[in-house]
Amino acid sequence: MDTGIFRRYIRIMPKNKDAFSEVIEFEDPAIANELFGPRNSNLEILTNASGAKISSKGASVLLECEDEKNGKVLCNLFLQLYSLGRKGLFIHPQDLGRSYDMLKNDPGLDLGQVFRDAVFVQTPRKTVNARNVAQKQYLDALKKNELVFAVGPAGTGKTYLAVAMAISMLQKHRIKKIILCRPAVEAGERLGFLPGDLAEKVNPYLRPLYDALYDMTPQAKVESMIQTGVIEIAPLAFMRGRTLNDAFIILDEAQNTTQEQMKMFLTRMGFGSRMAVTGDVTQIDLPQTAGDNRPRSGLVHALNLLKNVNGLAIHTFTKADVVRHPLVGSIVSAYDEAEKGLQAR
């Protein structure tokens, strides 16, 4: 522990012998205030994440919680955050809760390796950083492997980071085009009843891919690259019969491919190409054939079939890696618990 980063580390004897109460007084008030956030907003975030009572006075923070283990996690977190702040790095408020969760799961984790040394990719509009350990490992896998499977719940960055890597490689001329595709599986609605021609009917299925592109590249530039064929966004069925060289190809919502479609897609890879296959195996919308207990999903089948093949990577995210609004993680957990309850009946 770098004891030079704070003046006093004061243990307060709590009234309840099982409770935890400590004060950390930081050396630099300016860094401490930045760490606490406007009107202690960052402390409020950590209070909600940990269930502890966290307050500040001047350059000191008071931690009070029901058990010592939780208190030690919070002490570790504040000391690491302050150390990073002294080096000019302040973690975004959205990442504070995740930082607490990461240290709770792995007390020996160095947050600097996650945030200061995080893998990042540069896009025309923004720099996209890994926001947790799982995303760092995923971006590493995308850089090192020609084929990467990314599996996990919504909000973990599976598709977004793959699109960012594709745009970055296109900028560096490591590929010549980006191909984004999705299976157009009907999840409650039928294509035939949607208005418009085929392109207009499948457009809603492809909208998340457009959203990711527009977030990283000006819309006018995206439209221009689509017009010239540098970026192609299409339903999975449009991939049949093609060999794709010097391209970064992303298959999104891959859990809704059949085994035949997955084989067709994977065999489209040509020389100089990269592939990212993303999906959530808990969200399969494929119809189940009566009496057939085999996994219909091409993603599930491919993960089992290809797990020992050299040259590809399989990266798994969990609900703890969700980086959307904190409610998304809670919603995912609630649905998981409900499904476990149904299976137990």
N, C-alpha and C positions, 0 to 999 in steps of 0.2 A: 504494500500500500504506500503511495506517495504522500507521506505525512506532511510534506512541505506545502501542500495545496490548501491547507486550512489552519486557522490558528488554534481552535479548540474543538475537541470532540468530547462532549460532556454527557456522562451517563446520569440520568435522573431515575431515582428509585420509584417505580410505579406503586400505586396503592395495591393493585392486584399482583401477587407474586408471579403469576403466569404471563402478565402483560409486559409490554416493551415500551420504553420511553427514552428517547435520546435527543440531544441537540447537536447539530453540526453548525459551527460558526466559520464561515468562509473568509479568506483573507482579503479578497477583492470584492467590494460591494457592487461594483458595476457588473462584473460577471455573475454574481449571485442574483442581482435583479433581472438580468437577461434570462438566467436559468429559471427563475420563479415565474416569469411571464408577466404581461400587463395585468395588473390587479390580481396577481397570484393565479392567473388562469391555468398555467402549467401545473401548479400544485393541485388545483381542482381536478384536472384530468387524472393525475396520479392518485388522488383520493378516491375517485370513482373506480379506477382500475384495481386498487389494492384493498380498499375497504378500511384503510387506516385514516387517522386524523392527522393532517399535515398542515402546518401553519408556519408563518414566517414573522420575524421581527428583525428589522435591519438587514444585516447580511447573514443571519442565522435562520436555520429551519428546524422546527420541532416535529419529531416523528412520534406518534403514539398509536399503538396497535395492540391487538389482543394476544399475539404470540410473538415470541422472539425471532423465530425463523423468518416471518414476514418482515419484521423490523430490520433484520440484517440484510435482506434483499434490497430494501429501500435505501439503507445506508450505502450499500455497494453501488446502487444506481446513482445516487446523488454525487458520490465521490467521483465516479467515472464521468458523469455528465459535466461536472465542474472541471475535471482534468481536460476534457475535450474542449470546453469553453475557453480555457487558458490558451489553447492552441488555435483559437479562432473558429471552432466548429460548434455550432449550436444546433441540436437536433430539432427537426420540425415537430410542432405540437402533435401532429397526427402519429408520430412515431414514438411518443413517450410511453403510451400504454403498451405498445409492442416491446419496447425496451425492457419494461418491468416484467412482462411475461417471459421474455428470453432469459433474463437473469434468474427468474424464479425457477425455470426449467433447467438452467445451466449456470450456477453461481460463479463458475470459473471463466465464463465468457468475457472476452475483451470487446466491449462495444466499439472501440476504435477500429477493430478489424472489420466490423460490419459497416460502420458509417464513414470513417475516415479513409479506409482502404477499400471501400466498396467498389466492386466492378461497376462501371458505368458505360453507357453508349451515348454518342453524340448524334442528335438529329437536327434538322434545320431550325426547328423552333425551340428545342429545349435539350437539356442534358438529362438523361434518364438514369437514375441510380438504383442500385439494389437497396431495398428498404428493410431487409432482414436477412438472416443467414441463408434461409431457403432460396430467396431470390438471388443472392450472391452465387450460390452453388449452381443455380439454374443458368444464369448468364455465363458462368464459367463453362458449363456443359455445352451451351449454344456456340461458344467460341471454339471449343476443342473438337466437337463431334459433327459429323456430316448429317447424322440423323438423331433427333432427340424426341423422346416421348415425355410430355409433361402432363401429369395426372393430379387432379385435386379439385377442391370446391371452388365455387365462384368467388371472385375477388382476390385471388392470390397472385394475379399478374401473369398467368400462363400465356395468354394470347398477346397482351399488351407488350410484354418484354420481347416476345418473339418478333412482333412487328417492329419494335425499336431496333432490334439487332439486324433485321432485314434492311431497314432504311440506312442504318449505319454502314453496313457492308456495301450497299448500293453507292453511297457517297464516296466510299474508298475504292470503288471500281473493282471490288472483289467478286461481284456478281453483276449481271447485265439487266436482270429484271426481277420483279417480285410477283409471286403468284399466291393469292389468298383464296382459299375455297372452304366451303362448308357443305355438309349434306343437307338438302332441303327436305327434312323430315317434318311431317305434319304433327304438331304437338297441340292438338285441340282444335285446330282450324284446318280447312282443306284448301289446297291451292286452287282448285277449280272454282271455288266460290269467291276468290279474290279478284278485284278488277284488274284490267290491263293485260298486256301480252306476257310472254314467259319471263322476260327480263324484269318486268314490273312485279310479277307474281313472286319471284324469288328474292327481290330486293330486300324485303324485311328480314330475311334470314341472314343477309350479308351486312346489315346495318352496323353491327358491332365492329366489324372490320373497318368500315369507313370511319367510324368514330375514332378508332385508335389512330388511323392515318391522319385525320384532320387535327388531332391533338398534338401531333409531332411535326407536321408539315403544313404550310399554308394551303388552304383549300384550292386556290387557283392553280398552285403547282401540282397538287394531287390530281386535279381534273386534267391538267395538261399531260401528265405522265400516263394517266389512264387512256387518254385519246391516242397517244403515241405507242401504247402497248408496253411501256416500261413497267407499269403496274397493271396487273390483271386480277380482277375480282370476279369469281364465277362459282356456280354450283359445282359440286364434286363430279357430277355426271359429265361435265364439259372436259374433264381430264382424260377420258377414255381414248386410247389409241395414240397418245402423245408421248414423246420422249423429251424431257425438259433439261436442257443443258444451261450451265452458268446462271442458275436461277435460285432464289430463296423461296421455297414453297412451304406455305403454312396451311395445315388442315385443322380447322377449328371445329369444336363440338364433335370430335371424332368418335365419341361413344355412340353416336347415332349412325355410324356406318355399319353396313353388313360385313361379314367376313370377306365376301367377294369384292366389295368396294374397297376395303382396306388393302387387300392384295393388289388390286388394280392401281390404287394410288401409290403405294410404296414402290411399285415397279416402274413408275414414271421417272424416277430419279435418273438424271444423266450426268455426264462429266462436268465437274466444277460446280455442282449444285449442292444445296443444303436443304434439309427438310426439318420442320418442327410439327409434331402432331400433338394437339392439345385436347383435353377432354376431362369430363367428370363421370366416373363410372357409376356414381349414385344417381345420375340424371339421365338414364337411358329411356328414350321415347319410342324405341322400335316396337312394333307389335309382336307379341309372343304367339307362336304357333301352338295350337292346342295339343297337349301331350308331348311337346318338345321341351325338354329341360336343359338343352344345350345353351351355352351363352350365345345369344344372337349378335351381340355387339362385336364388331370387327376390332374395336380397340381392346376389349377384354381378351379376345382370342390372340391378338398380336402380342400383347404384353406377356402372355403365358408362353407363346411360341418362340418369341425372339429374345427372351430375357438373357440368354447365354451367348448371343451373337456378338462377336467382337466388332468394334467400330461404331456402335450406337450407344446412347445413354438413355436411361429411364429415370426421370426425376419425379418424385412424389411430394406434393404439397399436402399439408393438413389444415384443418380449420384454424389452427393457431397461427397460420401464415397469412390469413386474410388481411389485406391492406386497404380495403374500402372503409366506409363509415363503420364505426365500432358496432353499430346495430347489426351489420351484415354477419359478423362473427357470431353474435348472439342468436340470430335467426337460424344460421346453419346448425348451431349446437342444439337449438330447440327441435328442429326437424330430425336431426340425428337421434335424439333421445326418443322422440315419438316413434320413429321407425324401429328402434330397438324394442320398444314396448309392444309394438304390433307383432314383431318376430317372436317375442317371448310367449305370446298367447297360444 
